[in-house]
């Protein structure tokens, strides 16, 4: 899973690396037994901006 965060290129099929590296998301926790990261927004301003971005993207989807 951690390998996904290394790829910095914008990729619509795998947007997580770009979203993480642009600091829209931060790592809040890591579960070693499951090898899973818990991601969250760093603050409310970023969260609102991200929601607006998703809403704008959704408007253009068929």
PAMIGU-678586 format. One record per atom (N, C-alpha, C, CB): residue in three letters; residue number from 1; x, y, z; chain. Coordinates in nm, 4 decimals. Atoms other than C-alpha are relative to their C-alpha. Glycine has a CB too. Layout:
N
site residuo ALA | num NUM | X X | Y Y | Z Z | cadena A
...
//
This chain:
62
site residuo UNK | num 1 | X 0.0820 | Y -0.1193 | Z 0.0000 | cadena A
site residuo UNK | num 1 | X 0.0000 | Y 0.0000 | Z 0.0000 | cadena A
site residuo UNK | num 1 | X 0.0863 | Y 0.1254 | Z 0.0000 | cadena A
site residuo UNK | num 1 | X -0.0932 | Y -0.0001 | Z 0.1199 | cadena A
site residuo UNK | num 2 | X -0.0841 | Y -0.1195 | Z -0.0085 | cadena A
site residuo UNK | num 2 | X 0.2756 | Y 0.2483 | Z 0.0849 | cadena A
site residuo UNK | num 2 | X 0.0589 | Y 0.0372 | Z -0.1354 | cadena A
site residuo UNK | num 2 | X 0.1120 | Y -0.0215 | Z 0.1008 | cadena A
site residuo UNK | num 3 | X -0.0562 | Y -0.0274 | Z 0.1317 | cadena A
site residuo UNK | num 3 | X 0.4123 | Y 0.2160 | Z -0.2692 | cadena A
site residuo UNK | num 3 | X -0.0886 | Y 0.0937 | Z -0.0809 | cadena A
site residuo UNK | num 3 | X 0.0209 | Y -0.1296 | Z -0.0761 | cadena A
site residuo UNK | num 4 | X 0.0931 | Y -0.0853 | Z 0.0737 | cadena A
site residuo UNK | num 4 | X 0.1001 | Y 0.3920 | Z -0.3983 | cadena A
site residuo UNK | num 4 | X 0.0289 | Y 0.1474 | Z 0.0229 | cadena A
site residuo UNK | num 4 | X -0.1431 | Y -0.0312 | Z 0.0401 | cadena A
site residuo UNK | num 5 | X -0.0234 | Y -0.1397 | Z -0.0335 | cadena A
site residuo UNK | num 5 | X 0.2056 | Y 0.7153 | Z -0.2267 | cadena A
site residuo UNK | num 5 | X 0.1270 | Y 0.0549 | Z -0.0639 | cadena A
site residuo UNK | num 5 | X 0.0074 | Y 0.0161 | Z 0.1495 | cadena A
site residuo UNK | num 6 | X -0.1261 | Y -0.0432 | Z 0.0583 | cadena A
site residuo UNK | num 6 | X 0.5425 | Y 0.7272 | Z -0.4012 | cadena A
site residuo UNK | num 6 | X -0.0197 | Y 0.0586 | Z -0.1392 | cadena A
site residuo UNK | num 6 | X 0.0974 | Y -0.1162 | Z -0.0059 | cadena A
site residuo UNK | num 7 | X 0.0245 | Y -0.0454 | Z 0.1371 | cadena A
site residuo UNK | num 7 | X 0.4053 | Y 0.7787 | Z -0.7542 | cadena A
site residuo UNK | num 7 | X -0.0650 | Y 0.1377 | Z 0.0025 | cadena A
site residuo UNK | num 7 | X -0.0893 | Y -0.1010 | Z -0.0768 | cadena A
site residuo UNK | num 8 | X 0.0471 | Y -0.1382 | Z -0.0094 | cadena A
site residuo UNK | num 8 | X 0.3634 | Y 1.1559 | Z -0.7906 | cadena A
site residuo UNK | num 8 | X -0.0796 | Y 0.0456 | Z -0.1217 | cadena A
site residuo UNK | num 8 | X 0.1168 | Y 0.0917 | Z 0.0197 | cadena A
site residuo UNK | num 9 | X 0.0670 | Y -0.0430 | Z 0.1225 | cadena A
site residuo UNK | num 9 | X 0.2106 | Y 1.1649 | Z -1.1399 | cadena A
site residuo UNK | num 9 | X -0.1511 | Y 0.0012 | Z 0.0177 | cadena A
site residuo UNK | num 9 | X 0.0383 | Y -0.0910 | Z -0.1164 | cadena A
site residuo UNK | num 10 | X 0.1463 | Y -0.0081 | Z -0.0028 | cadena A
site residuo UNK | num 10 | X -0.1506 | Y 1.2740 | Z -1.1810 | cadena A
site residuo UNK | num 10 | X -0.0553 | Y -0.1149 | Z -0.0829 | cadena A
site residuo UNK | num 10 | X -0.0513 | Y 0.1383 | Z -0.0543 | cadena A
site residuo UNK | num 11 | X 0.0565 | Y 0.1169 | Z 0.0659 | cadena A
site residuo UNK | num 11 | X -0.3477 | Y 0.9645 | Z -1.2701 | cadena A
site residuo UNK | num 11 | X -0.1449 | Y -0.0121 | Z 0.0439 | cadena A
site residuo UNK | num 11 | X 0.0806 | Y -0.1300 | Z 0.0337 | cadena A
site residuo UNK | num 12 | X 0.1411 | Y 0.0017 | Z -0.0352 | cadena A
site residuo UNK | num 12 | X -0.7263 | Y 0.9655 | Z -1.2839 | cadena A
site residuo UNK | num 12 | X -0.0452 | Y -0.1373 | Z 0.0497 | cadena A
site residuo UNK | num 12 | X -0.0835 | Y 0.0418 | Z -0.1193 | cadena A
site residuo UNK | num 13 | X 0.0377 | Y 0.1328 | Z -0.0480 | cadena A
site residuo UNK | num 13 | X -0.7398 | Y 0.5899 | Z -1.2253 | cadena A
site residuo UNK | num 13 | X 0.0545 | Y -0.0265 | Z 0.1398 | cadena A
site residuo UNK | num 13 | X 0.0500 | Y -0.1071 | Z -0.0962 | cadena A
site residuo UNK | num 14 | X -0.0599 | Y 0.0134 | Z -0.1331 | cadena A
site residuo UNK | num 14 | X -0.5185 | Y 0.6195 | Z -0.9162 | cadena A
site residuo UNK | num 14 | X 0.0326 | Y 0.1386 | Z 0.0534 | cadena A
site residuo UNK | num 14 | X 0.1281 | Y -0.0891 | Z -0.0042 | cadena A
site residuo UNK | num 15 | X -0.0242 | Y -0.1386 | Z -0.0424 | cadena A
site residuo UNK | num 15 | X -0.5630 | Y 0.9721 | Z -0.7785 | cadena A
site residuo UNK | num 15 | X 0.0588 | Y 0.0147 | Z 0.1406 | cadena A
site residuo UNK | num 15 | X -0.1280 | Y 0.0762 | Z -0.0065 | cadena A
site residuo UNK | num 16 | X -0.0430 | Y -0.0113 | Z -0.1393 | cadena A
site residuo UNK | num 16 | X -0.4597 | Y 0.8926 | Z -0.4191 | cadena A
site residuo UNK | num 16 | X 0.1398 | Y 0.0593 | Z 0.0174 | cadena A
site residuo UNK | num 16 | X -0.0041 | Y -0.1346 | Z 0.0640 | cadena A
site residuo UNK | num 17 | X -0.1321 | Y -0.0616 | Z -0.0190 | cadena A
site residuo UNK | num 17 | X -0.0864 | Y 0.9717 | Z -0.4603 | cadena A
site residuo UNK | num 17 | X -0.0015 | Y 0.1513 | Z -0.0215 | cadena A
site residuo UNK | num 17 | X 0.1003 | Y -0.0632 | Z -0.0947 | cadena A
site residuo UNK | num 18 | X 0.0052 | Y -0.1434 | Z 0.0274 | cadena A
site residuo UNK | num 18 | X -0.1611 | Y 1.3123 | Z -0.6135 | cadena A
site residuo UNK | num 18 | X -0.0750 | Y 0.0741 | Z 0.1109 | cadena A
site residuo UNK | num 18 | X -0.0670 | Y 0.0261 | Z -0.1360 | cadena A
site residuo UNK | num 19 | X 0.0791 | Y -0.0639 | Z -0.1055 | cadena A
site residuo UNK | num 19 | X -0.4253 | Y 1.3943 | Z -0.3517 | cadena A
site residuo UNK | num 19 | X 0.0812 | Y 0.0079 | Z 0.1292 | cadena A
site residuo UNK | num 19 | X -0.1321 | Y -0.0775 | Z 0.0240 | cadena A
site residuo UNK | num 20 | X -0.0813 | Y 0.0009 | Z -0.1215 | cadena A
site residuo UNK | num 20 | X -0.1923 | Y 1.2946 | Z -0.0681 | cadena A
site residuo UNK | num 20 | X 0.1165 | Y 0.0979 | Z -0.0111 | cadena A
site residuo UNK | num 20 | X 0.0524 | Y -0.1411 | Z 0.0281 | cadena A
site residuo UNK | num 21 | X -0.1181 | Y -0.0847 | Z 0.0141 | cadena A
site residuo UNK | num 21 | X 0.1139 | Y 1.4730 | Z -0.2055 | cadena A
site residuo UNK | num 21 | X -0.0346 | Y 0.1473 | Z -0.0148 | cadena A
site residuo UNK | num 21 | X 0.0811 | Y -0.0447 | Z -0.1186 | cadena A
site residuo UNK | num 22 | X 0.0417 | Y -0.1406 | Z 0.0062 | cadena A
site residuo UNK | num 22 | X -0.0845 | Y 1.7930 | Z -0.2674 | cadena A
site residuo UNK | num 22 | X -0.0488 | Y 0.0478 | Z 0.1364 | cadena A
site residuo UNK | num 22 | X -0.1108 | Y 0.0190 | Z -0.1057 | cadena A
site residuo UNK | num 23 | X 0.0346 | Y -0.0283 | Z -0.1401 | cadena A
site residuo UNK | num 23 | X -0.1621 | Y 1.7805 | Z 0.1068 | cadena A
site residuo UNK | num 23 | X -0.1483 | Y 0.0227 | Z 0.0236 | cadena A
site residuo UNK | num 23 | X 0.0752 | Y 0.1203 | Z 0.0469 | cadena A
site residuo UNK | num 24 | X 0.1434 | Y -0.0001 | Z -0.0273 | cadena A
site residuo UNK | num 24 | X -0.5361 | Y 1.7498 | Z 0.0682 | cadena A
site residuo UNK | num 24 | X -0.0319 | Y -0.1014 | Z 0.1090 | cadena A
site residuo UNK | num 24 | X -0.0804 | Y -0.0310 | Z -0.1282 | cadena A
site residuo UNK | num 25 | X 0.0188 | Y 0.1029 | Z -0.1021 | cadena A
site residuo UNK | num 25 | X -0.5038 | Y 1.4427 | Z 0.2913 | cadena A
site residuo UNK | num 25 | X 0.1289 | Y -0.0162 | Z 0.0795 | cadena A
site residuo UNK | num 25 | X -0.0425 | Y -0.1351 | Z -0.0640 | cadena A
site residuo UNK | num 26 | X -0.1150 | Y 0.0292 | Z -0.0846 | cadena A
site residuo UNK | num 26 | X -0.2750 | Y 1.3625 | Z 0.5820 | cadena A
site residuo UNK | num 26 | X -0.0199 | Y -0.1368 | Z 0.0639 | cadena A
site residuo UNK | num 26 | X 0.0197 | Y 0.1101 | Z 0.1084 | cadena A
site residuo UNK | num 27 | X 0.0072 | Y 0.1288 | Z -0.0687 | cadena A
site residuo UNK | num 27 | X -0.1925 | Y 1.0354 | Z 0.7528 | cadena A
site residuo UNK | num 27 | X -0.0295 | Y 0.0272 | Z 0.1467 | cadena A
site residuo UNK | num 27 | X 0.1328 | Y -0.0823 | Z -0.0169 | cadena A
site residuo UNK | num 28 | X 0.0386 | Y -0.0180 | Z -0.1402 | cadena A
site residuo UNK | num 28 | X -0.3718 | Y 1.0278 | Z 1.0883 | cadena A
site residuo UNK | num 28 | X 0.0375 | Y -0.1203 | Z 0.0853 | cadena A
site residuo UNK | num 28 | X -0.1494 | Y 0.0254 | Z 0.0105 | cadena A
site residuo UNK | num 29 | X -0.0289 | Y 0.1208 | Z -0.0767 | cadena A
site residuo UNK | num 29 | X -0.2986 | Y 0.6691 | Z 1.1876 | cadena A
site residuo UNK | num 29 | X 0.0480 | Y -0.1080 | Z -0.0960 | cadena A
site residuo UNK | num 29 | X -0.1253 | Y -0.0478 | Z 0.0800 | cadena A
site residuo UNK | num 30 | X -0.0448 | Y 0.1146 | Z 0.0781 | cadena A
site residuo UNK | num 30 | X -0.1394 | Y 0.3460 | Z 1.0683 | cadena A
site residuo UNK | num 30 | X -0.0237 | Y -0.1257 | Z 0.0815 | cadena A
site residuo UNK | num 30 | X 0.1498 | Y 0.0134 | Z -0.0399 | cadena A
site residuo UNK | num 31 | X 0.0272 | Y 0.1282 | Z -0.0646 | cadena A
site residuo UNK | num 31 | X -0.2601 | Y -0.0030 | Z 1.1561 | cadena A
site residuo UNK | num 31 | X 0.1015 | Y -0.1009 | Z -0.0532 | cadena A
site residuo UNK | num 31 | X -0.1480 | Y -0.0481 | Z -0.0263 | cadena A
site residuo UNK | num 32 | X -0.1060 | Y 0.0914 | Z 0.0437 | cadena A
site residuo UNK | num 32 | X 0.0475 | Y -0.2266 | Z 1.1411 | cadena A
site residuo UNK | num 32 | X -0.0521 | Y -0.1408 | Z -0.0283 | cadena A
site residuo UNK | num 32 | X 0.1091 | Y -0.0066 | Z 0.1052 | cadena A
site residuo UNK | num 33 | X 0.0500 | Y 0.1365 | Z 0.0187 | cadena A
site residuo UNK | num 33 | X -0.1499 | Y -0.5496 | Z 1.1724 | cadena A
site residuo UNK | num 33 | X -0.0738 | Y -0.0159 | Z -0.1325 | cadena A
site residuo UNK | num 33 | X -0.0921 | Y -0.0383 | Z 0.1152 | cadena A
site residuo UNK | num 34 | X 0.0742 | Y 0.0044 | Z 0.1266 | cadena A
site residuo UNK | num 34 | X -0.3632 | Y -0.4634 | Z 0.8676 | cadena A
site residuo UNK | num 34 | X 0.0770 | Y 0.0680 | Z -0.1139 | cadena A
site residuo UNK | num 34 | X -0.1368 | Y 0.0668 | Z 0.0171 | cadena A
site residuo UNK | num 35 | X -0.0787 | Y -0.0754 | Z 0.0968 | cadena A
site residuo UNK | num 35 | X -0.0956 | Y -0.2539 | Z 0.6904 | cadena A
site residuo UNK | num 35 | X -0.0863 | Y 0.1043 | Z -0.0720 | cadena A
site residuo UNK | num 35 | X 0.0640 | Y -0.0953 | Z -0.1019 | cadena A
site residuo UNK | num 36 | X 0.0917 | Y -0.1001 | Z 0.0547 | cadena A
site residuo UNK | num 36 | X -0.3552 | Y 0.0244 | Z 0.6422 | cadena A
site residuo UNK | num 36 | X 0.0249 | Y 0.1367 | Z 0.0624 | cadena A
site residuo UNK | num 36 | X -0.1454 | Y -0.0425 | Z 0.0227 | cadena A
site residuo UNK | num 37 | X -0.0100 | Y -0.1379 | Z -0.0464 | cadena A
site residuo UNK | num 37 | X -0.3300 | Y 0.4007 | Z 0.6672 | cadena A
site residuo UNK | num 37 | X -0.1392 | Y 0.0568 | Z 0.0201 | cadena A
site residuo UNK | num 37 | X 0.0800 | Y 0.0863 | Z -0.0998 | cadena A
site residuo UNK | num 38 | X 0.1230 | Y -0.0764 | Z -0.0179 | cadena A
site residuo UNK | num 38 | X -0.6094 | Y 0.6158 | Z 0.8085 | cadena A
site residuo UNK | num 38 | X 0.0315 | Y 0.1419 | Z -0.0452 | cadena A
site residuo UNK | num 38 | X -0.0519 | Y -0.0042 | Z 0.1505 | cadena A
site residuo UNK | num 39 | X -0.0225 | Y -0.1328 | Z 0.0548 | cadena A
site residuo UNK | num 39 | X -0.6273 | Y 0.9366 | Z 0.6063 | cadena A
site residuo UNK | num 39 | X -0.1088 | Y 0.0947 | Z 0.0461 | cadena A
site residuo UNK | num 39 | X 0.0056 | Y -0.0046 | Z -0.1527 | cadena A
site residuo UNK | num 40 | X 0.0964 | Y -0.1014 | Z -0.0413 | cadena A
site residuo UNK | num 40 | X -0.7979 | Y 1.2611 | Z 0.7033 | cadena A
site residuo UNK | num 40 | X 0.0423 | Y 0.1331 | Z -0.0609 | cadena A
site residuo UNK | num 40 | X -0.0096 | Y 0.0096 | Z 0.1561 | cadena A
site residuo UNK | num 41 | X -0.0313 | Y -0.1344 | Z 0.0458 | cadena A
site residuo UNK | num 41 | X -0.8112 | Y 1.6256 | Z 0.6053 | cadena A
site residuo UNK | num 41 | X 0.0790 | Y 0.0711 | Z 0.1092 | cadena A
site residuo UNK | num 41 | X -0.1294 | Y 0.0790 | Z -0.0363 | cadena A
site residuo UNK | num 42 | X -0.0804 | Y -0.0675 | Z -0.1019 | cadena A
site residuo UNK | num 42 | X -0.5539 | Y 1.8464 | Z 0.7784 | cadena A
site residuo UNK | num 42 | X -0.0769 | Y 0.1073 | Z 0.0766 | cadena A
site residuo UNK | num 42 | X 0.1210 | Y 0.0619 | Z -0.0641 | cadena A
site residuo UNK | num 43 | X 0.0803 | Y -0.1023 | Z -0.0676 | cadena A
site residuo UNK | num 43 | X -0.8142 | Y 2.1149 | Z 0.8596 | cadena A
site residuo UNK | num 43 | X -0.1324 | Y 0.0183 | Z -0.0749 | cadena A
site residuo UNK | num 43 | X 0.0779 | Y 0.1354 | Z 0.0087 | cadena A
site residuo UNK | num 44 | X 0.1331 | Y -0.0184 | Z 0.0598 | cadena A
site residuo UNK | num 44 | X -1.1703 | Y 2.2287 | Z 0.7829 | cadena A
site residuo UNK | num 44 | X 0.0051 | Y 0.0752 | Z -0.1323 | cadena A
site residuo UNK | num 44 | X -0.0903 | Y 0.0742 | Z 0.0964 | cadena A
site residuo UNK | num 45 | X -0.0106 | Y -0.0759 | Z 0.1249 | cadena A
site residuo UNK | num 45 | X -1.0625 | Y 2.4735 | Z 0.5117 | cadena A
site residuo UNK | num 45 | X 0.0343 | Y -0.0922 | Z -0.1170 | cadena A
site residuo UNK | num 45 | X 0.1063 | Y 0.1107 | Z 0.0131 | cadena A
site residuo UNK | num 46 | X -0.0382 | Y 0.0956 | Z 0.1034 | cadena A
site residuo UNK | num 46 | X -0.8957 | Y 2.1969 | Z 0.3111 | cadena A
site residuo UNK | num 46 | X -0.1155 | Y -0.0961 | Z -0.0273 | cadena A
site residuo UNK | num 46 | X 0.1269 | Y -0.0781 | Z 0.0418 | cadena A
site residuo UNK | num 47 | X 0.1134 | Y 0.0906 | Z 0.0164 | cadena A
site residuo UNK | num 47 | X -1.1931 | Y 1.9676 | Z 0.3723 | cadena A
site residuo UNK | num 47 | X -0.1085 | Y 0.0640 | Z -0.0865 | cadena A
site residuo UNK | num 47 | X -0.0576 | Y -0.0391 | Z 0.1370 | cadena A
site residuo UNK | num 48 | X 0.1016 | Y -0.0704 | Z 0.0800 | cadena A
site residuo UNK | num 48 | X -1.4378 | Y 2.2280 | Z 0.2343 | cadena A
site residuo UNK | num 48 | X 0.0454 | Y 0.0145 | Z -0.1452 | cadena A
site residuo UNK | num 48 | X -0.0295 | Y 0.1393 | Z 0.0603 | cadena A
site residuo UNK | num 49 | X -0.0527 | Y -0.0141 | Z 0.1357 | cadena A
site residuo UNK | num 49 | X -1.2145 | Y 2.2930 | Z -0.0668 | cadena A
site residuo UNK | num 49 | X -0.0045 | Y -0.1304 | Z -0.0767 | cadena A
site residuo UNK | num 49 | X 0.1418 | Y 0.0514 | Z 0.0040 | cadena A
site residuo UNK | num 50 | X 0.0026 | Y 0.1308 | Z 0.0642 | cadena A
site residuo UNK | num 50 | X -1.1907 | Y 1.9231 | Z -0.1400 | cadena A
site residuo UNK | num 50 | X -0.1421 | Y -0.0392 | Z -0.0381 | cadena A
site residuo UNK | num 50 | X 0.0609 | Y -0.1057 | Z 0.0918 | cadena A
site residuo UNK | num 51 | X 0.1405 | Y 0.0319 | Z 0.0281 | cadena A
site residuo UNK | num 51 | X -1.5685 | Y 1.8790 | Z -0.1187 | cadena A
site residuo UNK | num 51 | X -0.0487 | Y 0.0811 | Z -0.1198 | cadena A
site residuo UNK | num 51 | X -0.0890 | Y 0.0281 | Z 0.1242 | cadena A
site residuo UNK | num 52 | X 0.0377 | Y -0.0838 | Z 0.1147 | cadena A
site residuo UNK | num 52 | X -1.6179 | Y 2.1712 | Z -0.3599 | cadena A
site residuo UNK | num 52 | X 0.0621 | Y -0.0557 | Z -0.1280 | cadena A
site residuo UNK | num 52 | X 0.0447 | Y 0.1474 | Z 0.0221 | cadena A
site residuo UNK | num 53 | X -0.0676 | Y 0.0585 | Z 0.1148 | cadena A
site residuo UNK | num 53 | X -1.3626 | Y 2.0168 | Z -0.5963 | cadena A
site residuo UNK | num 53 | X -0.0727 | Y -0.1251 | Z -0.0482 | cadena A
site residuo UNK | num 53 | X 0.1449 | Y -0.0332 | Z 0.0350 | cadena A
site residuo UNK | num 54 | X 0.0732 | Y 0.1210 | Z 0.0374 | cadena A
site residuo UNK | num 54 | X -1.5457 | Y 1.6839 | Z -0.5895 | cadena A
site residuo UNK | num 54 | X -0.1371 | Y 0.0326 | Z -0.0582 | cadena A
site residuo UNK | num 54 | X -0.0156 | Y -0.0914 | Z 0.1207 | cadena A
site residuo UNK | num 55 | X 0.1320 | Y -0.0389 | Z 0.0502 | cadena A
site residuo UNK | num 55 | X -1.8822 | Y 1.8538 | Z -0.6405 | cadena A
site residuo UNK | num 55 | X 0.0112 | Y 0.0536 | Z -0.1420 | cadena A
site residuo UNK | num 55 | X -0.0645 | Y 0.1056 | Z 0.0919 | cadena A
site residuo UNK | num 56 | X -0.0205 | Y -0.0520 | Z 0.1353 | cadena A
site residuo UNK | num 56 | X -1.7489 | Y 2.0407 | Z -0.9452 | cadena A
site residuo UNK | num 56 | X 0.0302 | Y -0.1131 | Z -0.0970 | cadena A
site residuo UNK | num 56 | X 0.1140 | Y 0.1027 | Z -0.0017 | cadena A
site residuo UNK | num 57 | X -0.0335 | Y 0.1145 | Z 0.0845 | cadena A
site residuo UNK | num 57 | X -1.6033 | Y 1.7176 | Z -1.0851 | cadena A
site residuo UNK | num 57 | X -0.1248 | Y -0.0821 | Z -0.0293 | cadena A
site residuo UNK | num 57 | X 0.1075 | Y -0.0877 | Z 0.0671 | cadena A
site residuo UNK | num 58 | X 0.1212 | Y 0.0814 | Z 0.0147 | cadena A
site residuo UNK | num 58 | X -1.9311 | Y 1.5349 | Z -1.0286 | cadena A
site residuo UNK | num 58 | X -0.0992 | Y 0.0638 | Z -0.0972 | cadena A
site residuo UNK | num 58 | X -0.0667 | Y -0.0205 | Z 0.1364 | cadena A
site residuo UNK | num 59 | X 0.0917 | Y -0.0688 | Z 0.0915 | cadena A
site residuo UNK | num 59 | X -2.1257 | Y 1.8009 | Z -1.2226 | cadena A
site residuo UNK | num 59 | X 0.0276 | Y -0.0367 | Z -0.1448 | cadena A
site residuo UNK | num 59 | X 0.0107 | Y 0.1510 | Z 0.0177 | cadena A
site residuo UNK | num 60 | X -0.0374 | Y 0.0277 | Z 0.1383 | cadena A
site residuo UNK | num 60 | X -1.9360 | Y 1.7060 | Z -1.5372 | cadena A
site residuo UNK | num 60 | X -0.0057 | Y -0.1479 | Z -0.0345 | cadena A
site residuo UNK | num 60 | X 0.1379 | Y 0.0522 | Z -0.0267 | cadena A
site residuo UNK | num 61 | X 0.0131 | Y 0.1433 | Z 0.0267 | cadena A
site residuo UNK | num 61 | X -1.9826 | Y 1.3304 | Z -1.5033 | cadena A
site residuo UNK | num 61 | X -0.1369 | Y -0.0290 | Z -0.0603 | cadena A
site residuo UNK | num 61 | X 0.0208 | Y -0.0824 | Z 0.1295 | cadena A
site residuo UNK | num 62 | X 0.1319 | Y 0.0337 | Z 0.0595 | cadena A
site residuo UNK | num 62 | X -2.2586 | Y 1.1814 | Z -1.7244 | cadena A
site residuo UNK | num 62 | X -0.0878 | Y -0.0790 | Z 0.0946 | cadena A
site residuo UNK | num 62 | X 0.0184 | Y -0.0797 | Z -0.1284 | cadena A
//
